[in-house]
Amino acid sequence: MSISVKEAMNIGGLQKAKIIAGHSGVDKLIEHVSVIEVPESHEWFRGKELFLTAFYTIKNNVEAQLDLIKTIHEKNVSALGVCYPGMYYDTIPNEVIKMADELSIPIIEIPREVAYIEIISPVMERIQKKQTLEIHQALHIQNHLHKWLALQLDLETIASNISEVARRHNNCCSSIQSISQHIP
């Protein structure tokens, strides 16, 4: 299960952050959050991640920053959160912003007062809540399916019933999910 970059921007410390590039990529899905601070970090990219970095090891190296954006694109990473402006870097170079825009890679600038944990924990918690809702729905449908099979209902009726239960459950879960998004 995952959440979009746009949804993540309304969670935890990301509420204080702003997207400075790659706005067309805000619908990309995030399944994981990780920190990258070593030059070899690309070896561990898995895709659908939100990566957080202070650009510490590449703060003065525009080519390395551009290479990181290219690799993020190639590895299907969802977004890059760049932390602590003014501490290790003053501004993200225009070339990096331009490439991120072209490749639809959201770059999120995260203010100094936001710790990594204020992003990682709330975003992962939201993803886990979505996973829990999905599992609950699957178990709910499975329980009904067992009953219908025991009643020896025909396949067409079972398919119709599954569709109806899923529709009702999705409506219910959408309401619950909407409410849970407003709970810290």
C-alpha positions, 0 to 999 in steps of 0.5 A, a space after each residue: 500500500 502507498 500514499 501519494 507525494 501530495 498526500 504525504 505533504 499533509 502529514 507530520 513535518 512535511 506540513 512545514 515543507 514546500 515542493 520546489 520542483 517536480 510539481 507534476 510528479 505529486 501523484 507518484 506513490 510512496 511505499 517507504 521513507 529512507 535517508 540517503 547521506 552516502 555517495 553509494 546510496 543508489 545501490 539501495 534504491 528500491 523504488 517508490 521511496 521518499 528519500 530524505 537528505 541534507 545533501 551533505 556529501 554533495 553540497 558543493 557538487 552540482 554534477 553529483 546532484 544532477 546524477 542523483 536526480 537522474 538515478 532517482 528517475 531511473 530507479 522510480 523513486 517518488 520524491 526527494 526531501 532536501 533538509 536543512 536549507 542554509 545549513 549545508 547548502 544555500 539553495 538548490 542549483 537551477 540546473 537541478 530544479 530544471 532537471 527535476 521539473 523535466 523528469 517530474 521528480 518532486 523536490 521537497 525543501 524541508 526547513 531546519 526545525 523539522 527532524 527526519 523522524 518527524 517525517 519518517 514516522 508519520 508517513 510510515 504510520 499513514 502507509 501502515 494504516 492504509 495497509 491495515 484497512 486493505 487487509 481488513 477489507 480482504 478479510 471481510 470479503 473472505 468471511 462473506 465468501 465462505 458464508 456464500 459458498 456454504 449456502 451454495 450460491 451461484 457464481 453470478 450471485 457471489 460475484 455480485 455480492 462481492 462487488 456490493 460488499 467491496 463498494 460498501 466497504 470502500 465507502 466506509 474506509 474512505 470515510 475512516 481514512 478521511 477522518 484518520 488523515 486529520 488525526 496527528 
